[in-house]
Amino acid sequence: MVDDTISAIENDTEEASAPRVYEIGYIIVPTVKEEDVEKTVGGIRSEVEKVNGNFIAEGAPSLMRLSYPMQTYEGEKRVEHDRGYFGWIKFEAVVTVAHELEEALKKNKNIMRFIIFRTVREDTRARMKAQTLREVKRTDTIHAKPRRAEEKVGPVSEEELEKALQDITQE
C-alpha cells in the first residue's frame, strides 16, 4: 500500500520534494526486556534520522494487551504473543523516505508490527470526556400517608377466638 502511494506521488517531482508529516505506530515484542525497549525505540529514531526526518512528537512505548494474538518467528519457531509494547513517533520528511523507512523497520526482529501513515502536525489524540450526567430536579414534595391508628383491644378470650376461627373456616 505504501509502495503504490509513493510511486504515484514520485511521478510528480514537486510533490516528492515537499516535506510531509508522517507517523509511525509500532508494537515491540513483549519478550524484549524493559531496559532494552528504549534501545529498540532508539533504533527506530536513528532510522528516521538517517532519512533526515525532523521529530515532532513521540509516545513512549507501554506494555498493553493486544486485541488479538499476533505471531512472530524466533529462529525457526513460531511464537504467539497477546501483549506488546505500543508506541508512536511523529516526524516530518520528504515523500521518498517512507519506502526506505519501511524496509529498515521490516529488518528489525524486535518489531512485531508497524504502520507508517501521513498525518497532520497538530495533536490529534482524542481527549477523554467525562460523560455528563443529567441533572434531576424534584419539584414535588413527598408527603407521608398517615398510619392507621391501631385499635387498642384488651385480651381476647378463648371463646371469641374459637368463634372467629369458625367464621373464617365456614366461608
Buried (B, 14 or more C-beta within 10 A) or exposed (E): EBEEBBEEBEEEEEEBEEBBBBBBBBBBBBBBEEEEBEEBBEBBBEBBEEBEBEEBBBBEBEEEEBEEEBEBEEEEEEEEBEBBBBBBBBBBBBBEBBBBBBEBBEEBEBBBBBBBEEEEEEEEEEEEEEEEEEEEEEEEEEEEEEEEEEEEEEEEEEEEEEEEEEEEEEE
